[in-house]
Amino acid sequence: MAGYSFSLEPIEVLPVKTANRLIQTRIPAPGTRELLARLESCESRSMQGQLPIVWQRAEDFSVFDLADNRYIDFTSTIFVANVGHSNSRINQAIGSTVNQPLYSCYAYSNEMRANYLEKLIAFAGHPFEKAFLLSAGTEATEAAFKLMRMHGQKVGKRRLGIVCIEGNWHGRTLAAQMMSSNLAQRQWIGYQDADIHHIAFPYPWELTEGQGADFFTAELKKLINTGIDIAQDICGFMLETFQGWGAVFYPKDFVQAIEVVCREHGILLSFDEMQSGFARTGEKFGYQHYGVTPDLICCGKGMGGGVPLSGVLGRAAILDLPEVGSMSSTHSANPLVCAAGLAVIEEIESRNIVAETKRKGRLLFAALQVLQDRFPNRVKHVLGQGLIAAILIHDPKSGQPAGEFCSKVAQLCMQQGLLVVHTGRESIKIGPPLTISDDALLEGVEVLGNCIAKVAQE
Ligand SMILES: Cc1ncc(COP(=O)(O)O)c(C=O)c1O
């Protein structure tokens, strides 16, 4: 089938039976290819390309396929199931809203919306006073883009420039795509907004400690040399909290230097917290690792625990810039998703998930360090924080990024009952539900190591 780089042919694999995994059929499981063919006949091909597994059900950190094979989930779908798949508190919250009965009420008032927004703002803490809720992550980054520009207009900027970071990614709608620096993905737009600028990403392996601020100053100078006046022509910075494909965090002093420039020139600082929010990195939000205070944060994914919920949070003065009715959406703050969102925060708080993620992150990174020591010529970097990690793999002979090797490892892991995030690049990404047991976490890393060894032997 056209859009799949993975083999769809079911093959015999060694059976697996542990406390956390069960593989008892050929893989992909019988029926998988047929279902993919049905989808191919009626769905846009842009949806293809993932590992060939049919998700039949998912509970906590386990995913079950059509044949009831059980996989340890290192994906959380795509960093969504932070509080575990099919979380019972979320189930109950959705159920009681349905039973009320109420599904949807557009922008008419609703008690659940008030309950959720109050809780969300209390959870996020200073300086966040208000939020605007949406459904998709890309809508949240679009909304932040709009708010940064409206604020720029309000304070009398000459131009409404937004500075973004090369290699970062913010979604697939117009402004989000333009803020992302993936040129191939934004070719369809046909032009580039002259007031969206990109500066280079400070990859940690290209810098030594303490060079982040200087790196930023040099990038800023390059912008100034193109004729841009930072004070008059820039109204916002948009940062993905870490660069997604490789869980690459910035040097702290790089981000702090950006904040200084923002404060000096009335520029808003926004973080795209899609992957990093809601406890994923061992803090409530990933920006907290940098010791800065953003003006806006864009959230999604784990925010809804599996239902389509996203949002942008900021100070009231910024969130209230749009006129009544000019920033709303049909499904904004739908009572079902608000009930789920509220349950996510209650779950994070009642199970101490932020601190637990920090603790489990230490376990994960210790195990990944052992894995790197086992393959020193292949595993070039182990990156991440909390329960988001990426191992970056290079070819031991050429030293070049080994994307295909990573795809093979991802497929082999699946055959052995472990789902990792296939990035299509030289990284294998790990982001289990934050509720994963220590035991399953370590078992998953062991499987990953064995799969790397096997693919390397081939
Ligand atoms: C950092 C980041 N920003 C924005 C988005 C877009 O979110 P969505 O796919 O919900 O529109 C994603 C999704 O992968 C993301 O990882």
Ligand as a Chemical Component Dictionary entry (heavy atoms), coordinates in Angstrom:
data_LIG
# 
_chem_comp.id                   LIG 
_chem_comp.type                 NON-POLYMER 
_chem_comp.pdbx_formal_charge   0 
_chem_comp.three_letter_code    LIG 
# 
loop_
_chem_comp_atom.comp_id 
_chem_comp_atom.atom_id 
_chem_comp_atom.alt_atom_id 
_chem_comp_atom.type_symbol 
_chem_comp_atom.charge 
_chem_comp_atom.model_Cartn_x 
_chem_comp_atom.model_Cartn_y 
_chem_comp_atom.model_Cartn_z 
_chem_comp_atom.pdbx_ordinal 
LIG C1 C1 C 0 4.659  21.022 19.059 1  
LIG C2 C2 C 0 3.353  20.846 18.332 2  
LIG N1 N1 N 0 2.640  21.917 18.016 3  
LIG C3 C3 C 0 1.456  21.821 17.381 4  
LIG C4 C4 C 0 0.948  20.591 17.030 5  
LIG C5 C5 C 0 -0.353 20.503 16.307 6  
LIG O1 O1 O 0 -1.312 19.867 17.063 7  
LIG P1 P1 P 0 -2.585 19.189 16.353 8  
LIG O2 O2 O 0 -2.084 18.023 15.567 9  
LIG O3 O3 O 0 -3.469 18.803 17.502 10 
LIG O4 O4 O 0 -3.183 20.230 15.484 11 
LIG C6 C6 C 0 1.672  19.436 17.350 12 
LIG C7 C7 C 0 1.169  18.103 16.956 13 
LIG O5 O5 O 0 1.878  17.160 16.748 14 
LIG C8 C8 C 0 2.910  19.560 18.015 15 
LIG O6 O6 O 0 3.644  18.498 18.345 16 
# 
loop_
_chem_comp_bond.comp_id 
_chem_comp_bond.atom_id_1 
_chem_comp_bond.atom_id_2 
_chem_comp_bond.value_order 
_chem_comp_bond.pdbx_ordinal 
LIG C1 C2 SING 1  
LIG C2 N1 SING 2  
LIG C2 C8 DOUB 3  
LIG N1 C3 DOUB 4  
LIG C3 C4 SING 5  
LIG C4 C5 SING 6  
LIG C4 C6 DOUB 7  
LIG C5 O1 SING 8  
LIG O1 P1 SING 9  
LIG P1 O2 DOUB 10 
LIG P1 O3 SING 11 
LIG P1 O4 SING 12 
LIG C6 C7 SING 13 
LIG C6 C8 SING 14 
LIG C7 O5 DOUB 15 
LIG C8 O6 SING 16 
# 
